[in-house]
Amino acid sequence: MTYIIAEPCVDVLDKACIEECPVDCIYEGNRMLYIHPDECVDCGACEPVCPVEAIFYEDDVPDQWKDYTNANYEFFEDLGSPGGASKVGKIDKDATFVIAQPPRGEGH
């Protein structure tokens, strides 16, 4: 089990969670952030600092956002486990489901 970032993060990318994560397992895609399921230690430090309340324990993702669980896993299929987000920086991609979402936020 891991934590999942859901719809409220799309096109927001606040990154407060990245600063709080003790194991550097939150990666930045083009439109949202993703938590690496194999690198996350389930500490929960990211959840309370998210200003848009987008982070959920995998079993607690609201039904309307369940597709983000698969999107989170898909994001890492080709990437594997680099051993820390700071090593790779922003990754120029998103999960297919996220790409298909309409633009969100003030800048869109």
PADRENDREN-503044 format. One record per residue: z, x, y of N, C-alpha, C, O in turn; residue in one letter; residue number from 1. Coordinates in Angstrom, 3 decimals, decimal comma. Atoms other than C-alpha are relative to their C-alpha. Layout:
// PADRENDREN-503044
{{Z; X; Y}; {Z; X; Y}; {Z; X; Y}; {Z; X; Y}; 'A'; NUM};
...
***
This chain:
// PADRENDREN-503044
{{0,000; 0,836; -1,192}; {0,000; 0,000; 0,000}; {0,000; 0,876; 1,250}; {0,446; 2,024; 1,239}; 'M'; 1};
{{0,099; -0,719; -1,262}; {-0,605; 1,021; 3,561}; {0,073; -0,999; 1,143}; {0,172; -2,206; 0,925}; 'T'; 2};
{{0,111; 0,858; -1,178}; {-0,693; -0,331; 7,070}; {-1,472; -0,176; 0,323}; {-2,290; 0,698; 0,035}; 'Y'; 3};
{{1,374; 0,365; -0,333}; {-3,874; -2,009; 8,328}; {-0,050; -0,327; 1,489}; {0,857; -0,957; 2,033}; 'I'; 4};
{{0,237; 0,374; -1,393}; {-5,233; -2,271; 11,853}; {-1,037; -1,116; -0,008}; {-2,078; -0,996; -0,653}; 'I'; 5};
{{0,843; 1,190; 0,047}; {-6,828; -5,666; 12,518}; {-0,700; -0,271; 1,337}; {-0,715; 0,574; 2,232}; 'A'; 6};
{{0,866; 0,396; -1,102}; {-8,961; -7,510; 15,065}; {0,500; 0,298; 1,418}; {-0,309; 0,694; 2,257}; 'E'; 7};
{{-0,411; -0,246; -1,381}; {-6,765; -7,136; 18,172}; {-0,312; 1,414; 0,523}; {-0,328; 1,631; 1,734}; 'P'; 8};
{{0,312; -1,368; -0,417}; {-7,636; -3,402; 18,215}; {-1,480; 0,185; 0,362}; {-1,828; 1,123; 1,079}; 'C'; 9};
{{1,435; -0,170; -0,226}; {-11,413; -3,931; 18,316}; {-0,289; 0,060; 1,502}; {0,086; -0,835; 2,259}; 'V'; 10};
{{0,389; -0,267; -1,383}; {-12,757; -2,544; 21,606}; {1,188; 0,228; 0,940}; {1,020; 0,202; 2,159}; 'D'; 11};
{{-1,180; -0,296; -0,816}; {-9,200; -1,798; 22,814}; {0,365; 1,481; -0,120}; {0,439; 2,179; 0,891}; 'V'; 12};
{{-0,278; -1,416; 0,273}; {-8,330; 1,585; 21,202}; {1,098; 0,575; 0,896}; {0,896; 1,599; 1,548}; 'L'; 13};
{{-1,106; -0,443; -0,864}; {-4,982; 1,955; 22,993}; {0,533; 1,388; -0,356}; {0,835; 2,169; 0,547}; 'D'; 14};
{{-0,413; -1,299; 0,529}; {-3,914; 4,964; 20,852}; {1,488; 0,316; 0,084}; {1,884; 1,434; -0,246}; 'K'; 15};
{{-1,447; -0,235; 0,017}; {-0,140; 4,578; 21,346}; {0,460; 0,259; -1,432}; {1,394; 1,028; -1,659}; 'A'; 16};
{{-0,354; -0,177; 1,414}; {0,023; 4,379; 17,546}; {-0,294; 1,429; -0,460}; {0,456; 1,994; -1,256}; 'C'; 17};
{{0,360; -1,372; 0,366}; {-1,711; 7,753; 17,217}; {1,101; 0,963; 0,434}; {1,479; 1,864; -0,315}; 'I'; 18};
{{-1,054; -0,867; -0,534}; {0,944; 9,391; 19,379}; {1,292; -0,133; -0,805}; {2,062; 0,823; -0,905}; 'E'; 19};
{{-1,248; 0,264; 0,727}; {3,723; 7,825; 17,279}; {-0,062; 0,414; -1,472}; {0,978; 0,637; -2,093}; 'E'; 20};
{{0,167; -0,265; 1,436}; {2,305; 8,605; 13,816}; {0,447; 1,421; -0,365}; {-0,112; 2,390; 0,148}; 'C'; 21};
{{-0,505; -1,335; 0,345}; {4,250; 11,495; 12,232}; {-0,892; 0,772; -0,972}; {-0,721; 1,980; -1,139}; 'P'; 22};
{{0,848; -0,685; 0,981}; {1,554; 12,264; 9,634}; {-1,471; 0,062; 0,416}; {-2,311; 0,484; -0,379}; 'V'; 23};
{{1,358; -0,139; -0,545}; {-1,602; 12,056; 11,817}; {-1,035; -0,710; -0,874}; {-2,086; -0,143; -1,173}; 'D'; 24};
{{0,903; 0,711; 0,913}; {-3,246; 9,395; 9,619}; {-0,780; -1,126; 0,664}; {-1,423; -1,913; -0,030}; 'C'; 25};
{{0,727; 1,055; -0,702}; {-4,712; 7,118; 12,315}; {-1,236; 0,615; 0,644}; {-1,140; 1,455; 1,539}; 'I'; 26};
{{1,288; -0,562; -0,397}; {-8,391; 7,859; 12,883}; {-0,715; -0,920; 0,981}; {-0,575; -2,141; 0,912}; 'Y'; 27};
{{0,719; 0,766; -1,002}; {-10,583; 6,759; 15,770}; {-1,468; -0,149; -0,373}; {-2,174; 0,840; -0,573}; 'E'; 28};
{{1,412; 0,296; 0,167}; {-13,910; 5,069; 15,138}; {-0,587; -0,350; 1,358}; {0,060; -0,125; 2,380}; 'G'; 29};
{{0,629; 0,360; -1,268}; {-16,316; 3,824; 17,797}; {0,658; -1,188; 0,682}; {0,807; -1,201; 1,904}; 'N'; 30};
{{-0,503; 1,230; -0,595}; {-14,754; 0,389; 18,275}; {1,455; -0,313; -0,309}; {2,046; -1,198; 0,310}; 'R'; 31};
{{-1,410; 0,251; 0,320}; {-11,307; 0,544; 16,694}; {0,597; 1,202; -0,718}; {-0,100; 2,169; -1,026}; 'M'; 32};
{{-0,725; -1,040; 0,725}; {-8,699; 2,709; 14,994}; {0,199; -0,449; -1,442}; {0,226; -1,644; -1,737}; 'L'; 33};
{{-0,148; 0,274; 1,430}; {-8,214; 2,965; 11,227}; {1,116; 0,874; -0,565}; {1,242; 2,040; -0,193}; 'Y'; 34};
{{-1,082; -0,744; 0,635}; {-5,208; 4,021; 9,130}; {-0,464; 0,444; -1,380}; {-0,890; -0,378; -2,192}; 'I'; 35};
{{0,448; -0,533; 1,282}; {-6,036; 6,293; 6,205}; {0,960; -0,443; -1,101}; {2,146; -0,118; -1,046}; 'H'; 36};
{{-0,897; 0,552; 1,017}; {-4,673; 4,555; 3,080}; {0,671; 1,048; -0,890}; {1,750; 0,794; -1,424}; 'P'; 37};
{{-0,596; -1,038; 0,845}; {-4,019; 7,806; 1,178}; {0,915; 0,942; 0,776}; {1,763; 1,611; 0,186}; 'D'; 38};
{{-0,816; -0,903; -0,820}; {-2,454; 9,705; 4,080}; {1,210; -0,697; 0,621}; {2,188; -0,039; 0,976}; 'E'; 39};
{{-1,106; 0,776; -0,578}; {-0,199; 6,917; 5,410}; {1,211; 0,061; -0,928}; {1,084; -0,123; -2,139}; 'C'; 40};
{{-1,243; -0,064; 0,786}; {3,419; 7,300; 4,267}; {0,843; -1,275; 0,157}; {2,013; -1,304; -0,227}; 'V'; 41};
{{-0,648; 1,309; -0,152}; {4,314; 3,684; 5,133}; {1,297; 0,053; 0,798}; {2,236; -0,689; 0,508}; 'D'; 42};
{{-1,239; -0,115; -0,788}; {6,908; 4,721; 7,717}; {0,146; -1,137; 1,004}; {1,261; -1,465; 1,408}; 'C'; 43};
{{-0,050; 1,118; -0,931}; {5,979; 1,857; 10,062}; {0,169; 0,381; 1,450}; {0,328; -0,505; 2,289}; 'G'; 44};
{{-0,209; -0,431; -1,390}; {6,330; 3,948; 13,239}; {-1,084; -0,528; 0,932}; {-0,831; -0,740; 2,118}; 'A'; 45};
{{1,128; 0,447; -0,818}; {2,928; 2,762; 14,469}; {0,117; -1,463; 0,423}; {-0,277; -1,826; 1,531}; 'C'; 46};
{{0,005; 1,452; -0,206}; {3,571; -0,971; 14,235}; {0,670; -0,452; 1,304}; {0,054; -1,206; 2,057}; 'E'; 47};
{{-0,652; 0,520; -1,204}; {6,118; -1,521; 17,039}; {-0,579; 0,512; 1,321}; {-0,333; -0,095; 2,363}; 'P'; 48};
{{0,530; -0,532; -1,267}; {4,258; 0,604; 19,614}; {-1,378; -0,546; 0,343}; {-1,888; -0,274; 1,431}; 'V'; 49};
{{1,323; 0,552; -0,262}; {0,944; -1,252; 19,326}; {0,102; -1,108; 1,047}; {0,745; -2,128; 0,798}; 'C'; 50};
{{-0,145; 0,988; -1,072}; {0,566; -3,164; 22,617}; {-0,727; -1,322; -0,264}; {-0,436; -2,325; 0,387}; 'P'; 51};
{{0,731; 1,227; 0,300}; {-1,828; -5,721; 21,110}; {0,383; -0,594; -1,365}; {-0,249; -1,539; -1,837}; 'V'; 52};
{{-0,513; 0,474; 1,283}; {0,099; -6,229; 17,843}; {-1,107; -0,124; -1,049}; {-1,290; -1,177; -1,660}; 'E'; 53};
{{1,127; -0,023; 0,932}; {-2,869; -5,228; 15,666}; {0,350; 0,625; -1,343}; {-0,475; 0,597; -2,256}; 'A'; 54};
{{-0,351; -0,747; 1,206}; {-0,970; -3,292; 12,966}; {0,922; -0,827; -0,894}; {1,936; -1,368; -0,452}; 'I'; 55};
{{-0,751; 0,796; 0,973}; {0,312; -4,993; 9,821}; {0,134; 0,779; -1,297}; {-0,743; 1,564; -1,659}; 'F'; 56};
{{-0,111; -0,514; 1,358}; {1,668; -3,926; 6,469}; {-1,075; -0,723; -0,811}; {-1,319; -1,909; -0,592}; 'Y'; 57};
{{1,154; 0,544; 0,712}; {-1,195; -4,500; 4,027}; {0,233; -1,397; -0,575}; {-0,653; -2,247; -0,488}; 'E'; 58};
{{-0,293; 1,317; 0,573}; {0,481; -7,464; 2,306}; {0,263; -1,064; 1,056}; {0,297; -2,253; 0,738}; 'D'; 59};
{{-0,355; 0,937; -1,065}; {1,286; -9,059; 5,677}; {-1,125; -0,262; 1,001}; {-0,895; -0,906; 2,024}; 'D'; 60};
{{1,126; 0,251; -0,907}; {-2,173; -9,084; 7,309}; {-0,253; -1,506; 0,040}; {-0,413; -2,127; -1,010}; 'V'; 61};
{{0,256; 1,447; -0,089}; {-2,720; -12,635; 8,629}; {-1,333; -0,376; -0,664}; {-2,285; 0,403; -0,651}; 'P'; 62};
{{1,187; 0,440; 0,741}; {-5,287; -14,637; 6,653}; {-1,287; 0,119; 0,803}; {-2,319; 0,508; 0,258}; 'D'; 63};
{{1,220; -0,043; -0,811}; {-7,747; -14,804; 9,556}; {-0,533; 1,427; 0,201}; {-1,663; 1,611; 0,652}; 'Q'; 64};
{{0,410; -1,394; -0,179}; {-7,876; -10,981; 9,602}; {-0,050; 0,775; -1,322}; {-0,092; 2,005; -1,310}; 'W'; 65};
{{0,003; -0,670; 1,315}; {-7,925; -10,230; 5,844}; {-1,199; 0,924; -0,184}; {-1,094; 1,923; -0,895}; 'K'; 66};
{{1,188; -0,851; 0,140}; {-11,455; -8,765; 6,147}; {0,222; 1,399; 0,570}; {-0,495; 2,333; 0,211}; 'D'; 67};
{{-0,287; -1,329; -0,564}; {-9,976; -5,887; 8,150}; {0,641; 0,928; -1,026}; {0,592; 2,148; -0,873}; 'Y'; 68};
{{-0,551; -0,837; 1,066}; {-8,184; -4,691; 5,014}; {-1,141; 0,752; -0,684}; {-1,075; 1,971; -0,842}; 'T'; 69};
{{1,155; -0,646; 0,616}; {-11,517; -4,008; 3,311}; {-0,707; 0,937; 0,965}; {-1,167; 2,009; 0,571}; 'N'; 70};
{{0,644; -0,851; -1,004}; {-12,955; -2,621; 6,544}; {0,746; 1,326; 0,134}; {0,127; 2,378; 0,296}; 'A'; 71};
{{-0,800; -1,220; -0,096}; {-10,081; -0,130; 6,706}; {-0,318; 0,959; -1,147}; {-0,486; 2,160; -0,933}; 'N'; 72};
{{0,319; -0,844; 1,161}; {-10,798; 1,139; 3,190}; {-1,440; 0,521; 0,074}; {-1,700; 1,685; -0,232}; 'Y'; 73};
{{1,407; -0,393; -0,092}; {-14,577; 1,185; 3,764}; {-0,203; 1,165; 0,968}; {-1,017; 2,053; 0,713}; 'E'; 74};
{{0,152; -1,050; -1,013}; {-14,203; 3,396; 6,841}; {0,180; 1,393; -0,607}; {-0,459; 2,349; -0,169}; 'F'; 75};
{{-0,314; -1,309; 0,586}; {-12,847; 6,210; 4,652}; {-0,784; 0,326; -1,268}; {-0,592; 1,402; -1,834}; 'F'; 76};
{{0,741; -0,247; 1,237}; {-15,249; 5,892; 1,681}; {-0,786; 1,310; 0,039}; {-0,682; 2,116; -0,886}; 'E'; 77};
{{0,807; -1,224; -0,114}; {-17,616; 8,648; 2,876}; {0,800; 1,171; 0,549}; {0,507; 2,329; 0,252}; 'D'; 78};
{{-0,794; -1,038; -0,669}; {-15,022; 10,551; 4,886}; {0,951; 0,713; -0,950}; {1,225; 1,902; -0,785}; 'L'; 79};
{{-0,986; -0,590; 0,894}; {-12,583; 11,133; 2,051}; {1,334; 0,129; 0,700}; {1,699; -0,722; 1,512}; 'G'; 80};
{{-1,309; -0,227; -0,600}; {-9,205; 12,549; 3,042}; {0,020; 1,364; 0,691}; {0,327; 2,379; 0,066}; 'S'; 81};
{{0,051; -1,272; -0,726}; {-9,565; 15,200; 5,754}; {1,367; 0,650; 0,231}; {1,436; 1,817; 0,617}; 'P'; 82};
{{-1,325; -0,571; -0,175}; {-5,792; 15,682; 5,930}; {0,509; -0,012; 1,423}; {1,317; 0,834; 1,803}; 'G'; 83};
{{-0,492; 0,152; -1,361}; {-5,254; 14,572; 9,499}; {-1,103; -0,326; 0,986}; {-2,150; 0,321; 1,017}; 'G'; 84};
{{0,995; 0,466; -0,961}; {-7,094; 12,757; 12,254}; {-0,300; 1,021; 1,088}; {-1,435; 1,110; 1,557}; 'A'; 85};
{{0,223; -0,963; -1,089}; {-6,613; 15,510; 14,835}; {-0,974; 1,099; -0,402}; {-1,576; 1,740; 0,460}; 'S'; 86};
{{0,948; -1,017; 0,481}; {-8,694; 17,850; 12,652}; {-1,449; -0,416; 0,204}; {-2,323; 0,431; 0,392}; 'K'; 87};
{{1,381; 0,483; -0,078}; {-11,781; 15,634; 12,896}; {-0,357; -0,652; 1,327}; {-1,539; -0,764; 1,652}; 'V'; 88};
{{0,285; 0,656; -1,270}; {-11,440; 13,897; 16,264}; {-0,625; -1,366; -0,204}; {-0,541; -1,945; -1,287}; 'G'; 89};
{{0,641; 1,317; 0,077}; {-13,335; 10,706; 17,031}; {-1,152; 0,058; -0,996}; {-1,922; 1,017; -1,025}; 'K'; 90};
{{1,048; 0,078; 1,011}; {-15,634; 9,646; 14,216}; {-1,031; -1,022; 0,473}; {-0,685; -2,161; 0,788}; 'I'; 91};
{{1,065; 0,824; -0,554}; {-18,972; 8,204; 15,290}; {-0,490; -1,029; -1,013}; {-1,630; -0,974; -1,474}; 'D'; 92};
{{0,362; 1,081; 0,917}; {-18,936; 5,148; 13,018}; {1,081; -1,066; 0,042}; {2,128; -0,885; 0,663}; 'K'; 93};
{{-0,962; 1,073; 0,227}; {-17,157; 1,919; 12,176}; {-0,347; -0,639; -1,335}; {-1,438; -0,432; -1,867}; 'D'; 94};
{{0,265; 0,759; 1,215}; {-16,852; -0,242; 9,097}; {-1,048; -1,065; 0,314}; {-1,130; -1,541; 1,446}; 'A'; 95};
{{1,079; 0,972; -0,174}; {-19,766; -2,649; 8,604}; {0,515; -1,302; 0,607}; {-0,116; -1,860; 1,505}; 'T'; 96};
{{-0,575; 1,242; -0,506}; {-17,546; -5,672; 9,237}; {0,330; 0,109; 1,491}; {0,124; -0,843; 2,243}; 'F'; 97};
{{-0,378; -0,200; -1,403}; {-16,335; -4,218; 12,555}; {-1,255; 0,071; 0,876}; {-1,277; -0,494; 1,969}; 'V'; 98};
{{1,256; -0,093; -0,750}; {-19,870; -3,378; 13,716}; {-0,558; -1,397; 0,278}; {-1,121; -1,640; 1,345}; 'I'; 99};
{{0,542; 1,346; -0,125}; {-20,816; -7,033; 13,166}; {0,802; -0,899; 0,945}; {0,340; -1,988; 1,286}; 'A'; 100};
{{-0,839; 0,819; -0,875}; {-17,999; -8,326; 15,411}; {-0,568; -0,042; 1,423}; {-1,138; 0,942; 1,894}; 'Q'; 101};
{{0,464; 0,070; -1,392}; {-18,876; -9,569; 18,903}; {0,865; 0,905; 0,881}; {2,029; 1,153; 0,563}; 'P'; 102};
{{-0,780; -0,844; -0,921}; {-17,793; -7,331; 21,804}; {1,238; -0,755; 0,512}; {1,217; -1,970; 0,705}; 'P'; 103};
{{-1,255; 0,578; -0,492}; {-14,232; -7,899; 23,018}; {0,485; 0,802; 1,192}; {0,059; 1,937; 1,408}; 'R'; 104};
{{-0,633; -0,725; -1,093}; {-12,237; -6,961; 26,059}; {-0,729; -0,161; 1,324}; {-1,797; -0,768; 1,397}; 'G'; 105};
{{0,500; 0,162; -1,368}; {-12,864; -6,725; 29,795}; {-1,335; 0,691; 0,238}; {-2,146; 0,211; 1,030}; 'E'; 106};
{{1,210; -0,751; -0,271}; {-15,646; -4,168; 29,634}; {-1,234; -0,551; -0,687}; {-2,297; 0,066; -0,637}; 'G'; 107};
{{1,138; 0,533; 0,762}; {-17,890; -6,427; 27,534}; {-0,388; -1,358; 0,445}; {-1,327; -1,941; -0,098}; 'H'; 108};
***
